[in-house]
Every structure is written in structure tokens, then in C-alpha cells.
Amino acid sequence: MKLLELIKDGESETLEFKEKFDERTVESAVAFANTKGGMILIGVSDKGAVLGVDVGKETLAKWGNLITGKTEPKLIPEIEVFEIEGKQVAAVKIIEYPIKPVSIRGRCFRRVNNSNRSLNAQEIAEMHLQSTGMSWDRFPAAGETLESLDLEKVRNYIRKARAVGRKGFREEEERNPVQVLEKMKLVMEGKPTWAGGLLFCKDERRFLSQAVIHCGRFKNQTLVIDDRLIEGPLFEQIEEAMDFVRKNTNVKFVMTGKPEREEVWDYPLEAVREAVINAVCHRDYTIMSHIEIRIYDDELIVWSPGGLPLGLTMEELFKPHASKLRNKGIAEVFFDTKIIEQWGSGIEKMRTYCKEADVPEPFFEEYQGFRVIFRKEIFNEEYLRGLGLNDRQIEAFFYVKEKGQITNKEYQELCNVKDRLATKELKDLVNKDVFKKIGTTGKGTYYIIRGTKIPH
């Protein structure tokens, strides 16, 4: 084991440094057990300096007993002593615990990057369900009966899943849809599960009060010019939400030389649909909030209650990652009917659709839940100020947006500055990928907004 190399790399999701053994060491052991496992090096400072630690005959046994005695379920660490730079360093190894969460004095932690984060009650419940292979939506819905379900919708699902080839349903299973639901754990103990009810409830029925999509078209932050609350089965909610998007966004028709004109929407409908599907499929249905679709003049936002599923970070979201399903029953039915094409592919699909349509890639963030923001163009005033542009540069940007281009002389006149400052600020706009310089020197040189076509 090359401990010195690990120390040089610094603390991480699986490595922690401690100068001495204390209560915080046990917290780190709990955090590692609740995440991916890891190692605590005792005798190393936060900055990676090897300080060493005194280890007597009974020390390792004492530390091991303290970790075991203070954790529930009980962790059994593996502790070894190594010599680094002539000093003793103890390595406490913790494996990922199979049934989570592990706690210390009733508190639970998980590892996030290089620190330990306390879990709230909702995260504790989600972690337990995840570690046991269960999901909330596969529990029986309290107070509901099979009368809540539209069995013809179940038959439609069976037919579609058989047609796309993702489930080997037999024709005779259409005649007994309840049996199919029982096999898929969408009916348990003679009652619909939450997933079964949300997917196949009767029309215009709100199976769960918060399981709706609230759509709004806004002129500004406070003026609403169209408003709609969409309820009923989840399949229908997605389609009705997309109808609202089509009604409240612009489309233009482009001649392509083909018999039919091409429709070009403000935002690629395939990308928006993927965002809506992700929100419906992966939201936290235990939170008393609605999915929201907000459409403004220059952006469209899809917001869903609940952040990323436990164990998935924003960084991992943009890399190939295993899909962590919060609602396994809903996700399975969506996959069977090709509403979801492939686990964990939704983010990349949205980005691809936007690239193909030549519009800015959507912005993803955890914001009191999770939201996807589609913009008609990336260069709004808030974004420009975030780049560190000054008022003159922003004024010049909107001048070019209206006129198509700007020369150095025009910049000087517009902003009332001298040639040297104009040159410097235009260069800054180019370096920040806002403007593109056309030409090299002289009167023929001008600037356009990056990504726009060169004027003729």
C-alpha cells in the first residue's frame, strides 16, 4: 500500500485524516459505512502533514471497541499501524455496510466529497429503502382499493410493453391485469401500491394530493397569463404538460427543400419532454409540493420536488453513472413502454437535443429540489454580469444584438471611451466568448455575437 502517495492526493470521498482518535473519528467511520467505505489515517493533519501517533499495546483494541460500541448497527473496523517518514500512522479501514444507515448516538452521516454530512429524517428513510432494494412507490397506498384503478389502462400498458418487446407478456395476461400488477409489485396485499395508483388511476383523479404538474406562462415574475393544474394518471400528465408547452412557446416554419416545412420551436420539444419525464419519474412524492413548469419570455424551467437521489452528485450526473432509482415501480413501467429509453441517459439526451437544435444547453441545478432551465439564448444580462462584464460592455452587447455588429470606432462613440480602452474591452469580450472578431486589423474589422452568422 502506497500510503504516502494517498496522503499527497489529500482527503477525498474515501480518505480522511485525523491527528488523533476522537469522537469525530467514529463519525467518519459511520459516514464511510453509509457511503462507499473508506480509510481514516490517524496521525496525519488536515493538510497532509505526517505527525505520527503513539500506539501502545492496547490502543488498537481500544479504538476498535470504541467504534463498535458507539455505532448501530455495530461496525467492526480493521486497524493497522504503518511507519511513514519514521513516524507511526494508524489506518482504520471501514467497509461499506450493506444495510444502511449506520448511526452514532442516533445520528447518521454520509460522505460527500471530502467531508461528512449529517442526514435528515427523509434522507435516512431513503437510504434505508435504497439499501434494502425497496422503494417508496412499491408500498401499498393507504386507504386505497382496486376500485381506484382503471384496468383498461393496465391492459393498454400490457399491449404496448408487448409491442415494443421489453416485457414478454402473453396475450392471455391482458384478461387478468390485476395478476400482472401483482407480479410487478404494483398491487400488494390486494391494494394498489403508490406506483400502481399513480400510473393507472381513473381519469381526472388525484391519487396523491401532491402528484400533479402545475404549469404557468409568466410575463414576468408576478404576472401570470396562463395557468393550468394537471392531474390524473402520470402518462396523461406528461402529454398534457407537453400540450401546455406547445401552446405557450413559439414555433416557426423553415423551408428545407422537403415537401413539408420543418417546425422550429423556442426549445426542442424532445428535450423539454425528457425533462418532464425525468421530473415525473424521479421526483420525491413524499414531499408536499407539485412539479412546476414555468415559461417566461426567454426561458423555460422544469422543477421537481426532491434533490438528486441519495448517493448521486451533480458531478456524477454529467458522467456515465449507474441509475439510482427513487421510484422503481414507476421507472419500470416507463422503461417497459419506452418512455424511458435507457437508465441514466436523460441528462445527456437533453443536452444532445439542444446541441442539435443549435440552442444553449440546458442548465441543471439542485434548487430546493431539482430544476432544468432551458434558455432561448445564453447571453442575458444576468449571465453577462456573471462573466464580470461592465456596464459599457453589456450596453455594447445589446447594441450588437440589435444592429448585428459593432466596430471599434462605434464602440468608442457608443460608450464615450478612447481607442485604447475600447480595444481592451472588446478584446475582453472576445476572450470571454461573447464576441467574435471578424478581420484582423484596419477599417474592415468588426465584432459579432459568438454563434451568430456573419452579416453579408
C-alpha positions in Angstrom: 0.0 0.0 0.0 1.4 3.4 -1.0 0.1 5.5 1.9 2.4 8.4 1.2 1.0 8.8 -2.3 -2.5 8.7 -0.9 -1.7 11.3 1.6 -0.2 13.6 -1.1 -3.5 13.3 -3.0 -5.4 14.7 0.0 -8.7 13.9 1.7 -11.4 12.5 -0.6 -14.7 10.6 -0.6 -12.8 7.6 0.7 -10.0 9.1 2.7 -9.9 11.1 5.9 -7.0 12.5 8.0 -7.1 12.8 11.8 -4.3 14.0 14.1 -5.7 11.8 16.9 -8.5 9.4 17.6 -11.7 11.1 19.0 -15.5 11.2 18.6 -15.1 12.7 15.1 -13.2 9.6 14.0 -16.2 7.5 14.8 -18.4 9.9 12.8 -16.1 9.4 9.8 -16.3 5.7 10.3 -20.1 6.0 10.2 -20.0 8.3 7.1 -17.8 5.8 5.2 -20.0 2.9 6.2 -23.0 4.8 4.8 -21.3 5.7 1.5 -18.7 3.6 -0.3 -16.4 2.6 2.6 -13.0 4.3 3.2 -9.9 4.7 5.4 -9.1 7.1 8.3 -5.4 7.8 8.8 -4.7 8.7 12.4 -1.5 10.7 12.9 -1.9 12.9 9.8 -3.0 16.6 9.8 -5.9 18.0 7.7 -3.2 19.4 5.3 -1.5 16.0 4.9 1.5 16.5 7.2 2.6 13.3 8.8 2.6 14.0 12.6 2.6 10.4 13.9 0.6 9.0 16.8 1.5 7.0 19.9 0.2 3.5 19.7 0.6 1.2 22.8 -0.2 -2.5 23.2 -3.9 -1.9 24.0 -4.5 1.1 21.8 -5.8 -0.6 18.6 -8.2 -2.8 20.6 -9.5 0.2 22.5 -10.1 2.2 19.3 -11.8 -0.8 17.7 -14.1 -1.3 20.7 -15.0 2.4 20.8 -16.1 2.3 17.1 -18.0 -1.0 17.7 -19.6 0.2 20.9 -20.8 3.6 19.6 -22.3 2.5 16.3 -25.6 0.9 15.5 -25.6 -1.5 13.7 -22.1 -2.3 15.1 -19.1 -1.6 12.8 -16.1 -3.8 13.1 -13.1 -1.8 11.7 -9.8 -3.2 10.5 -6.9 -1.2 12.1 -3.3 -1.5 11.1 -0.2 0.6 12.0 2.3 1.7 9.4 5.6 3.6 9.6 5.8 6.7 7.4 8.7 9.1 7.5 9.9 7.4 10.7 6.5 8.0 12.4 3.6 5.7 13.3 0.3 6.2 11.4 -2.7 4.1 12.1 -5.0 3.2 9.2 -8.7 2.5 10.2 -10.4 0.7 7.3 -14.2 0.7 7.1 -16.2 -1.3 4.5 -19.5 -0.1 3.1 -22.2 -1.5 5.3 -24.9 -3.5 3.4 -28.0 -2.4 5.4 -28.0 1.3 6.0 -27.9 3.7 7.7 -25.4 3.2 10.4 -25.6 5.7 13.2 -23.6 7.1 16.2 -25.7 8.0 19.2 -28.8 8.2 16.9 -27.1 10.5 14.3 -26.4 9.4 10.8 -23.7 10.7 8.4 -22.7 10.1 4.8 -19.5 11.1 3.0 -19.8 13.9 0.4 -16.6 14.7 -1.4 -14.0 15.1 1.5 -16.4 15.9 4.4 -19.1 14.2 6.5 -22.7 15.4 6.1 -25.4 14.8 8.6 -28.6 13.1 7.3 -32.1 14.4 7.9 -35.0 12.1 8.6 -36.1 12.0 5.0 -32.6 11.0 3.8 -32.4 8.4 6.5 -35.6 6.8 5.2 -34.5 7.0 1.6 -31.1 5.5 2.4 -32.7 2.5 4.2 -35.1 1.9 1.3 -32.3 2.1 -1.2 -30.0 -0.3 0.7 -32.8 -2.9 1.1 -33.7 -2.7 -2.6 -37.1 -1.3 -1.9 -38.6 2.0 -3.0 -41.4 4.1 -1.5 -43.7 3.7 -4.5 -43.9 -0.1 -4.1 -45.6 0.1 -0.7 -49.4 -0.3 -0.5 -51.3 3.0 -0.8 -53.0 3.7 2.5 -56.8 3.7 2.3 -57.0 2.8 -1.4 -58.6 -0.2 -3.1 -58.5 -1.8 -6.6 -61.6 0.3 -7.4 -59.3 3.2 -7.7 -57.6 1.7 -10.8 -58.7 1.8 -14.4 -57.9 -1.7 -15.6 -58.3 -0.8 -19.2 -55.2 1.5 -18.8 -53.4 -1.5 -17.4 -54.4 -3.5 -20.5 -53.1 -0.7 -22.7 -49.8 -0.9 -20.9 -49.6 -4.6 -21.3 -50.2 -4.3 -25.1 -47.7 -1.5 -25.5 -45.0 -3.3 -23.5 -45.5 -6.4 -25.5 -45.4 -4.5 -28.8 -42.1 -2.8 -28.0 -40.6 -6.1 -26.8 -39.4 -5.1 -23.4 -41.8 -7.3 -21.5 -42.7 -10.9 -22.5 -46.4 -10.6 -21.6 -48.6 -13.3 -23.0 -51.9 -12.3 -24.7 -53.9 -14.1 -22.1 -52.4 -11.8 -19.4 -54.5 -9.0 -20.8 -57.5 -10.8 -19.5 -56.2 -10.7 -15.9 -54.5 -7.3 -15.5 -54.6 -7.5 -11.7 -52.4 -10.6 -11.7 -49.9 -8.7 -13.9 -49.9 -5.8 -11.4 -49.3 -8.3 -8.5 -46.4 -9.9 -10.3 -44.8 -6.4 -10.8 -45.5 -5.4 -7.2 -47.9 -2.7 -8.4 -50.6 -4.4 -6.3 -49.6 -5.7 -2.8 -51.9 -7.3 -0.2 -54.9 -6.7 -2.5 -54.3 -2.9 -2.6 -52.7 -0.8 -5.3 -49.2 0.4 -4.4 -48.4 4.1 -4.8 -46.8 3.4 -8.2 -49.8 1.4 -9.4 -52.2 4.1 -8.4 -50.2 7.0 -9.8 -49.8 5.2 -13.1 -53.2 3.6 -13.6 -55.7 5.7 -11.5 -59.0 6.7 -13.1 -59.1 9.9 -15.2 -59.2 13.2 -13.5 -58.5 11.5 -10.2 -55.8 12.9 -7.9 -54.5 9.7 -6.4 -52.0 11.6 -4.2 -52.7 15.3 -3.5 -49.2 16.5 -4.4 -48.8 14.3 -7.5 -49.7 17.0 -10.1 -47.9 19.3 -12.5 -48.5 23.0 -12.1 -47.9 24.8 -15.4 -47.7 28.6 -15.7 -46.9 31.1 -18.5 -45.4 34.3 -17.0 -44.9 37.7 -18.5 -42.6 38.5 -15.6 -42.0 37.0 -12.1 -45.5 38.0 -10.8 -47.8 38.4 -13.9 -49.3 35.0 -14.9 -51.0 35.0 -18.3 -51.9 31.2 -18.5 -52.2 28.7 -15.6 -53.0 25.1 -15.5 -53.0 22.3 -12.9 -52.6 18.9 -14.4 -53.7 15.8 -12.5 -54.7 12.2 -13.3 -52.5 9.2 -14.3 -48.8 10.0 -14.9 -48.9 9.0 -18.5 -51.6 11.6 -19.2 -49.9 14.2 -17.1 -46.8 14.1 -19.3 -48.8 14.5 -22.5 -51.0 17.3 -21.1 -47.9 19.1 -19.9 -46.4 19.0 -23.3 -49.6 20.4 -24.8 -49.3 23.3 -22.4 -45.6 23.8 -23.5 -46.6 23.8 -27.2 -49.4 26.2 -26.6 -47.2 28.7 -24.7 -44.0 28.6 -26.7 -43.3 29.9 -30.2 -42.8 27.9 -33.4 -41.5 29.0 -36.7 -41.6 27.1 -40.0 -38.4 26.7 -42.0 -38.3 25.7 -45.7 -35.8 22.8 -46.1 -36.5 21.8 -49.7 -38.5 18.8 -48.5 -42.3 18.6 -49.2 -43.1 19.5 -45.6 -41.8 22.6 -43.7 -39.7 22.0 -40.6 -41.0 23.2 -37.2 -38.5 25.0 -35.1 -39.6 25.7 -31.5 -38.1 28.0 -29.0 -36.8 25.0 -27.2 -36.5 21.4 -28.7 -39.7 19.7 -27.6 -37.8 16.3 -27.3 -35.5 17.9 -24.7 -38.4 19.5 -22.7 -40.3 16.2 -22.8 -37.3 14.4 -21.4 -37.1 17.0 -18.6 -40.8 16.5 -17.8 -40.4 12.7 -17.9 -37.4 12.9 -15.5 -39.4 15.1 -13.1 -42.4 12.8 -13.1 -40.3 9.6 -12.8 -37.7 10.7 -10.3 -39.3 13.3 -8.1 -39.8 12.7 -4.4 -43.5 12.0 -4.0 -43.4 12.2 -0.2 -42.8 16.0 -0.4 -45.9 18.1 -0.4 -45.1 20.1 -3.5 -46.1 20.0 -7.1 -43.9 19.6 -10.2 -43.7 23.1 -11.8 -43.3 24.1 -15.4 -42.7 27.9 -15.6 -42.5 29.5 -19.1 -41.1 33.1 -19.3 -40.3 35.2 -22.4 -36.7 34.0 -22.5 -36.6 30.7 -20.5 -38.5 27.6 -19.6 -38.0 25.9 -16.2 -39.0 22.4 -15.1 -38.7 22.0 -11.3 -39.3 18.8 -9.3 -39.5 18.3 -5.6 -36.6 16.5 -4.0 -32.9 16.7 -5.0 -30.9 14.1 -6.7 -31.4 10.5 -5.4 -29.1 9.8 -2.4 -25.6 8.9 -3.4 -25.7 10.7 -6.7 -23.8 14.0 -7.0 -24.1 16.8 -9.6 -20.6 16.0 -10.8 -21.5 12.3 -11.4 -24.7 13.5 -13.2 -22.6 14.5 -16.3 -20.5 11.4 -16.4 -21.6 7.8 -17.2 -23.3 6.7 -14.0 -25.4 3.9 -12.6 -29.0 4.9 -12.5 -30.2 5.4 -8.9 -34.0 5.0 -9.0 -36.0 6.7 -6.3 -39.3 5.3 -7.7 -38.6 1.8 -9.0 -42.2 0.9 -9.8 -42.8 4.0 -11.9 -39.4 3.7 -13.6 -40.0 0.1 -14.6 -43.3 0.8 -16.3 -41.9 3.9 -18.1 -39.0 1.7 -19.3 -41.3 -1.1 -20.4 -43.2 1.4 -22.6 -40.1 3.1 -24.0 -41.0 6.4 -22.3 -37.5 5.9 -20.8 -35.1 4.6 -23.3 -32.2 3.7 -21.1 -31.4 4.1 -17.4 -29.4 7.2 -16.5 -29.4 8.7 -20.0 -31.9 11.6 -19.6 -29.4 14.4 -18.9 -27.3 13.5 -21.9 -30.3 13.3 -24.2 -31.5 16.8 -23.2 -28.0 18.2 -23.9 -27.8 16.4 -27.2 -31.3 17.6 -28.4 -30.3 21.2 -27.6 -27.0 20.9 -29.4 -28.7 19.5 -32.5 -31.2 22.4 -32.4 -28.4 24.9 -32.1 -29.8 26.4 -28.8 -27.9 26.7 -25.5 -27.5 23.5 -23.5 -29.9 23.4 -20.5 -28.7 24.3 -17.1 -29.1 21.7 -14.3 -29.1 22.6 -10.6 -30.3 21.4 -7.1 -32.5 24.4 -6.1 -34.9 23.5 -3.2 -35.4 20.3 -5.3 -34.0 19.8 -8.8 -34.6 22.0 -11.8 -33.7 22.1 -15.5 -33.5 25.6 -17.1 -33.9 26.0 -20.9 -32.9 29.3 -22.4 -33.5 30.8 -25.8 -30.1 32.3 -25.6 -27.4 32.1 -23.0 -26.4 35.8 -23.2 -28.9 37.5 -20.9 -27.9 40.4 -18.6 -27.6 38.2 -15.5 -25.2 35.8 -17.4 -23.2 38.7 -18.8 -22.7 40.3 -15.3 -21.7 36.9 -14.0 -18.9 36.9 -16.6 -17.6 40.1 -15.0 -18.6 42.5 -17.8 -19.0 46.2 -17.1 -22.0 48.4 -18.0 -20.3 49.6 -21.2 -19.6 46.1 -22.4 -23.2 45.0 -21.7 -24.6 48.0 -23.5 -22.4 47.2 -26.5 -23.7 43.6 -26.4 -27.3 44.7 -26.7 -26.3 47.2 -29.4 -24.8 44.3 -31.5 -27.9 42.2 -30.7 -30.0 44.9 -32.4 -27.6 46.0 -35.1 -25.8 42.8 -35.9 -22.2 44.1 -35.5 -20.0 46.8 -34.0 -16.7 48.3 -34.9 -14.0 49.7 -32.6 -15.0 53.3 -33.6 -18.7 52.6 -33.0 -17.8 51.2 -29.5 -15.9 54.4 -28.7 -18.8 56.6 -29.7 -21.4 54.4 -28.0 -19.5 54.1 -24.7 -17.8 57.5 -24.8 -14.3 56.0 -24.4 -10.9 56.4 -26.1 -9.5 54.0 -28.7 -7.2 52.2 -26.2 -9.9 51.3 -23.7 -12.3 50.3 -26.5 -9.7 47.9 -27.8 -9.1 46.4 -24.4 -12.8 45.9 -23.6 -13.6 44.5 -27.0 -10.7 42.0 -26.6 -12.1 41.0 -23.2 -15.5 40.3 -24.8 -13.7 38.1 -27.3 -11.7 36.3 -24.6 -14.9 35.6 -22.7 -16.5 34.1 -25.8 -19.2 36.7 -26.0 -18.0 38.4 -29.2 -16.2 37.0 -32.2 -13.7 39.3 -34.1 -14.1 39.4 -37.9 -11.0 40.5 -39.7 -7.6 41.3 -38.2 -6.8 45.0 -38.3 -8.0 48.1 -40.0 -11.3 49.5 -41.1 -12.7 46.1 -42.2 -12.6 44.7 -38.6 -15.8 44.4 -36.7 -17.3 42.2 -33.9 -20.4 40.0 -33.9 -22.0 37.9 -31.1 -20.4 34.5 -31.0 -22.6 31.8 -32.6 -24.4 34.2 -35.0 -23.9 34.2 -38.7 -21.6 36.7 -40.3 -23.7 39.5 -41.9 -23.4 39.9 -45.7 
